[in-house]
């Protein structure tokens, strides 16, 4: 029986599958088709139960939605009965009346719905559904944005499209960005506890600005008191966000303002340098981060919880100039990565330049680093992959390993 055939719930089943696809795309997974199907099967079963239990009732036929579409405000006011919960009604696209009005950029309808009890902070939103403030910001509508903020729309919220700060820095719309900023800074006049919340929002805003390379806003937020080494909700520092976005000017500014590059976050204990190497931020950013490390610093060889060193990430990324930079600064090319070593990984990757760089750095060919004399050699690995995936580059790798093996011995 197919996966789709195991859940005969019509619309709910289709919704779950669509959410699986959205999640895979949003996570940026790049998997083989068979692995992608397996990943989506796992997510399907994880999501199916919650969707079946919390699926909102489709109220598309309610006259409120017809009045909204027609922009008939008198009919809209008549359609809202005393027993109607404006926050529970949704159409086929899972939009509440307020969300639909925000998407339509209809400020008059938004004002009316807010006066009738629609909440700018709906609870229990399905994953992938925007909230009203996100919709207004994505539409770059300052009038609707101003109405929602005046009604108490929360700036600390995060949904499928990120925080309000992520959205305004992504769209590049300075009018709505200024509105969000002003609403955040209102708390400056409140008591100490609220001021603490303001700093937290400032930190979120700083990370969002760094993620989008908004130098003007990075300077402004730092001047207003945002912490240059803050840790945002997704466990990134502003420096990490700038590195991930590959924005050299933002990286430089944050470092100049006191950004600390050696913070290791998450279960994997990942630093900004790890992100720079794995994310192919480029030699310039890697070189700038390396300037903050002493030559041959032990931290250059620190492995994540997955036993992945910075050099190992460089090999996986296939970035030969960055690998050479790391080795020149004192990273250990002989380090073990999992049950293998860097040279084996480079051979498996089929990267001739990487193999040449590791051999120049003094890596010896022989048995791969598994601690057993009977383990395969680098030559065995090169032969196997040259046979299984024949290509001119793999043939050159094989010849290079053969020469090195003959010169240095098994």
VENJOVEN-V349418 format. One record per run of one state. SS is the DSSP state (2 for helix, 1 for strand, 0 for the rest). FROM is the first residue (numbers start at 1). TO is the last residue. Records with the same first field share a line. If there is no record, write none. Layout:
# VENJOVEN-V349418
SS: FROM-TO / FROM-TO
This chain:
# VENJOVEN-V349418
0: 1-3 / 7-10 / 28-32 / 55-57 / 59-62 / 71-72 / 80-89 / 91-96 / 104-106 / 116-131 / 139-141 / 151-157 / 160-161 / 172-173 / 190-191 / 212-214 / 224-230 / 232-236 / 245-247 / 257-264 / 266-269 / 271-271 / 279-282 / 291-297 / 302-309 / 318-319 / 329-335 / 338-339 / 350-351 / 361-366 / 368-376 / 389-391 / 409-410
2: 4-6 / 11-27 / 33-54 / 63-70 / 73-79 / 97-103 / 107-115 / 132-138 / 142-150 / 164-171 / 174-189 / 192-211 / 215-223 / 238-244 / 248-256 / 272-278 / 283-290 / 298-301 / 310-317 / 320-328 / 342-349 / 352-360 / 378-388 / 392-408
1: 58-58 / 90-90 / 158-159 / 162-163 / 231-231 / 237-237 / 265-265 / 270-270 / 336-337 / 340-341 / 367-367 / 377-377
